[in-house]
Amino acid sequence: MIECGLLNFLKSFKFKEGYYSLSSILLTLSFCFLLRVKSIEKISRETPGELGKSIGLDRIPEVKTLRNKIALLSINEQSKHWLGRLSNHWMQASTELAGVLYIDGHENPYFGKTNKLPRKYLTRLRLALRATTDYWVNDRIGQPYFSISKSVNTSMIKVIKEEIVPRLEKDIPNQPTEEQLFKDKLLHKFMLVCDREIYSNDFIIDMWKKRIAVCTYKKYVKDKWDEAEFKEYEIENENGKKETIKLAERGILIEGKESEKLPHPQQQVKFIQTDNGTQVKIGYKHTKKKKKLWIREVRKLTESGHQTSIITTNYKLSIVLIGLYMFARWCQENFFKYMMENFGIDFLISYFQSEIDDTTELINPIWREIDKKVRSLNTKLQKLTAKFGKLIIVGDIQETKIEDYQNKKSQLQEDISIYQIELNELKNKRSETSKRITFSELEENDKFKAVYNERKHFIDTIKIIAYRAETALANTIKQYMAKPAEARALLQQIFKSDADFHVDNHNNTMEIRIHYLSTNRDSKVLKKLCKFLNKTETVFPNTNLRIIYKLVSD
């Protein structure tokens, strides 16, 4: 925990220490999260005296005290500044991991009854619920750097452009200089890897203007490449197993949807040859040419014949690494799943609310309601049209059957006409209604407040540190295990094992004697872990006692 920065940059906080110091509060929370205590309330179920020994006191703080301390540590964006300095520290410590960044949104359901947050569709629950969204930035192997929380429905592209990219440009180490970028037109600063939510030609072009590479899946792929173009490549997955994949690559030209307006119209003169001679035609140009960019498209051919399309502006990366980084995006999805199940990352810490800026843009509820009706009518119209096309006379042609057939056809045609007229009216109404409005333009009944996220931000920061510490320990013991995938499960067992504390003031040491585990195999791995930790020569916070880990009777 100390190595991962738990007790670093504590000057970011204004904290008046009493019986419990700032370090003891942070250690208490981090140890509880490692023990899979997902919420602050559940800490009361733990044995206070036993956990108190682990922080060097007679007991841990009670829940009420913890809540008060968390409230003090969360005001004035103290936790935001703390995480900002920590994420910069993590990037500097592992520069090789900071060049490729995974970005994705994670929804936190909100079940409060006093606040009418906008509904969002949660894919994992297949439900539209009131929720807030956290946009997470993770490194190349899925370890988190930081997150940005939003109560108002905001596109991921907007969050990346306005909040994430400026922060990354400032923090990521070893970026190429302006001179290097000028000399090498294909060089980039760093690469963002995201899912289809950021698929936008304008966004990709805008990012490349900043010399930031983007890698994402391509939407609306209708054509198929010739299978002869695909070549076999051998790759090694995270478990060390080798497998063969088929990849192919082409260059494609993308074009932005919108042209930039010129500050002043430009006069254009054209000479046109006609039978009566040369005529001069004068016109005015009001916009620049549409933005265009050549990018790389890589496709993976599966055994079923499906072609998965990836596009990127990383011109330096090999075709194999493009595929690996894109498919390894699941490491971030696995991070969300693991954090939800083990650390309760989607838990709200409090239901405190804050005001939303009047200039904040959001989807117009009236437009959304009309759009919902348009979609519903479209579905009904498609079903009726399909039914109309399939209506045929079966069997012998008889007068009664023909009459019945004509009646059904005419009824369906009448229904289709009614739906079509209603659909056209709704579409016109939708086009006349603004899709996005400012918060101040909302009706009073539709207005809501933002969920106060400062406390959650503080708690999530400690959970990030706990996750990174657990990941570091798991990577350490994997090499000694027959089944490396079970490393985290073994660590959970170790965290919950009994241990004895013995302080030697003469030698300035504190021995932590851990009891043997359930199997000899696991105990051998624990011995290796103790040996590794002892080499770090960690000193217990606020003391001169060096920590020594060992097993009982060793």
DAZI-V780928 format. One record per pair of residues at least 24 apart in sequence whose ideal C-beta (glycine too) atoms are under 10 Angstrom apart, sorted by the first residue. I is the first residue (numbers start at 0). J is the second residue. Records with the same first field share a line. If there is no record, write none. Layout:
# DAZI-V780928
I->J  J
This chain:
# DAZI-V780928
0->25  26  29  30  33  461  464  465  467  468  469  471  537  540
1->26  464  468  535  537  538  539  540  546
2->92  464  467  468  471  532  535  537
3->29  85  88  89  92  142  463  464  465  466  467  468  469  470  471
4->81  82  84  85  86  88  89  92  460  463  464  467  468
5->29  85  460  461  464  465  467  468  540
6->464  540  541
7->81  84  85  88  464
8->80  81  82  83  84  85  87  88
9->81
10->80  81  84
11->72  76  77  78  79  80  81  82  83  84  85
12->71  72  73  74  75  77  78  80  81  457
13->71  72  74  75  77
14->68  71  72  77
15->71
17->64  68
18->56  57  60  64
19->54  56  58  59  60  64  65  68
20->54  55  56  540  541
21->68  72  540
22->54  55  540  541
23->51  54  55  56  59  60  68  540  541
24->54  59  60  64  65  68  69  71  72  461
25->54  68  72  460  461  464  540
26->50  53  54  55  56  59  461  539  540
27->51  53  54  56  58  59  60  64  65  68  461
28->59  60  65  68  69  457  458  461  462  464  465
29->54  461  462  464  465  468
30->54  59  465  494
31->59  65  461  465
32->341  342  343  344  458  461  462  464  465  466  469
33->341  342  462  465  466  468  469  472  490  491  493  494  495
34->465  491  494  495
35->340  341  342  343  491  494  495
36->342  343
37->339  340  341  342  343  344  345  346  462
38->62  343  346  347  348  458
39->63  65  66  69  346  348  349  454  458
40->65  66
41->343
49->497  498
52->498  499  500  511
53->498  500  511  539
54->539  540
55->500  502  509  539  540  541  542  544
66->348  349  454
69->348  349  453  454  455  457  458  461
70->348  349  351  453  454  457
72->453  454  457  458
73->348  349  351  451  452  453  454  455  456  457  458
74->453  454  457
75->453
76->453  456
77->453  456  457
78->452  453  454  455  456  457  458  459  460  461
79->145  147  452  453  456  457  460
81->456  457  460  461
82->143  144  145  146  456  457  459  460  461  463  464
83->144  145  166  169  170  460
84->170
85->144  145  460  463  464  467
86->136  138  143  144  145  146  166  167  170  460  463
87->144  145  166  169  170  171  172
88->170
89->138  142  143  144  145  170  463  464  467
90->138  144  167  170  171  172  173
91->170  171  172  173
92->172
93->138  139  140  142  172
94->171  172  173
95->138  139  173
96->137  138  139  140  141  142  144
97->138  139  144  167  170  171  172  173  174  189
98->138  139  171  172  173  174  187  188  189  190  212
99->137  138  139  140  189  190  191  192  212  214  313  316  320  324  327
100->136  137  138  139  144  163  167  171  189  190  191  192  193  211  331
101->135  136  137  138  139  140  141  142  143  144  190  191  192  193  194  214  324  327  328  329  330  331  332  334
102->134  135  136  137  147  155  158  159  163  164  167  191  192  193  194  196  197  328  331
103->133  134  135  136  137  155  192  193  194  196  197  328  331  332  334  335
104->132  133  134  135  146  147  149  153  154  155  158  193  194  196  335
105->130  131  132  133  134  135  146  148  331  332  334  335  338  339  344  345
106->130  131  132  133  335  345
107->131  132  133  148  339  344  345  346  347  450  452  455
108->345  346  347
109->150  347  350  450
110->347  350
111->347  350  352  450
112->350
113->350  352  447  448
114->150  350  352  447  448  449  450
115->444  445  446  447  448
116->150  151  152  352  447  448  449  450
117->150  151  152  361  362  364  367  445  447
118->152  367
119->152
121->345
123->332  335  336  339  345
129->447  450
130->345  450
131->345  347  449  450  452  455
132->158
133->335  344  345  452  455  456  459
134->158  159  162  163
135->163  331  334  335  338  344  459  463
136->163  166  167  191  331
137->192  328  330  331  334  335
138->330  331  467
139->190  192  324  327  330
140->237  327  330  331  334  470  474
141->237  327  328  329  330  331  332  333  334  335  337  466  470
142->330  331  334  463  466  467  470  471
143->331  334  335  338  344  459  460  462  463  464  466  467  470
144->170  171  463  467
145->170  456  459  460  463
146->344  452  455  456  459  460  463
147->452  456
148->449  450  452  453  455  456  459
149->359  449  450  452
150->352  353  355  359  361  447  448  449  450  451  452
151->355  356  359  360  361  362  438  447  449
152->360  361  362  367
153->359  360  361  362
154->196  197  199  202  360
155->193  194  196  197  202
156->193  196  197  198  199  201  202  205  206
157->202  360
159->191  193  196  197  202  206  211  213
160->202  205  206  209
163->191
164->188  189  191  205  206  209  211
165->209
167->191  211
168->209  210  211
174->210  211
175->210
177->210
180->210
183->210  314  315
184->210  314
185->210  212  312  313  314  315
186->210  212  314  315
187->211  212  213  311  312  313  314  315  316
188->212
189->313
190->214  311  312  313  315  316  321  324
191->215  311  312  313
192->309  311  313  321  324  325  327  328  331
193->325  328  331
194->325  328  331  332
195->219
198->310
199->253  255  256
200->253  254  255  256  257  289  290  291  292  294  310
201->253  254  255  256  257  289  290
202->255
203->253  255  290  292  294  310  311  312
204->253  254  255  289  290  291  292  294  312
205->255  290  292
206->312
207->290  292  294  312  314
208->290  292
210->312
211->312  313
212->294  295  311  312  313  314  315  316
213->294  310  311  312  313
214->295  297  309  310  311  312  313  316  321  322  324  325  328
215->308  309  310  311  325  328
216->307  308  309  310  325  328
217->251  253  294  296  297  298  307  308  309  310  311
218->308  310
219->308
220->296  298  306  307  308
222->306  308
223->298  300  304  305  306
224->248  249  296  298  300  306  308
226->300  304  306
228->298  300
229->298  299  300  306
230->300  318
231->300
232->299  317  318  319  322  323
233->319
234->319  320  322  323  326
235->323
236->323  326  327
237->327  330  483  484
238->477  483  484
239->483
244->299  300  301  319  322  323  326
245->298  299  300  301  302  306  322
246->297  298  299  300  307  309  318  319  321  322
247->296  297  298  299  300  306  318
248->295  296  297  298  309  318  321  322
249->295  296  297  298
250->293  294  295  296  314
251->292  293  294  295  296  308  310
252->291  292  293  294
253->290  291  292  293  294  296  310  312
254->288  289  290  291  292
255->288  289  290  291  292
256->289  290
257->286  289  290
258->285  286  287  288  289  290
259->286  287  288  289  290
260->285  286  287
261->285  286  287
295->321
296->321
297->321  322  325
298->322
299->325  326
334->466  470
337->466  469  470  487
338->459  462  463  465  466
341->462  465  466  469  487  491
342->458  459  461  462  463  465  466  469
343->458  462
344->455  458  459  462  463  466
345->455
346->455  458  459  462
347->450  451  452  454  455  458
348->450  451  452  453  454  455  456  457  458  459
349->450  451  452  453  454  455  458
350->450  451
351->448  449  450  451  452  453  454  455
352->447  448  449  450  451
353->448  449  450  451  452  453
354->438  448  449
355->438  439  441  446  447  448  449
356->437  438  439  449
357->437  438  439  440  441
358->437  438  439
359->437  438  439  449
360->434  435  436  437  438  440
361->435  436  437  438  440  441  445  447
362->433  434  435  436
363->432  433  434  435  436  437  440  441  445
364->436  441  442  444  445
365->428  429  432  433  434  436  441  442  445
366->428  429  430  431  432  433  434  435  436
367->429  432  434
368->429  432
369->425  426  428  429  430  431  432
370->425  426  429  432  434
371->425
372->421  422  425  428  429
373->421  422  425  426  428  429
374->425
375->422  425
376->418  419  421  422  423  424  425  426
377->418  422  425  426
379->414  415  418  421  422
380->414  415  417  418  419  421  422
381->418
383->411  412  414  415  417  418  419
384->411  415  418  419
386->411  414  415
387->411  412  414  415
469->494
472->528  531  532
475->524  527  528  531  532
476->521  524  525  527  528  531
477->524
478->524  527
479->520  523  524  525  526  527  528  531
480->520  521  523  524  527
481->520  524
485->521
486->524
489->516  518  520  521  524  525  528
490->524  525  528
492->516  517  518  521  525
493->521  524  525  528  529
496->521  525  550
497->551
498->548  549  550  551
499->551
500->546
501->547  549
502->539  542  544
503->544  545  547
504->542  543  544
506->544  545  547
507->538  542  543  544  545
508->538  539  543  544  545  546  547
509->537  538  539  542  544  545  546  547  548
510->544  545  546  547  548  549
511->539  546  547  548  549
512->547  548  549  550  551  552  553
513->548  549  550  551  553
514->550  551  552
515->550  551  552  553
516->550
522->550
523->550
525->549  550
526->550  553
529->553
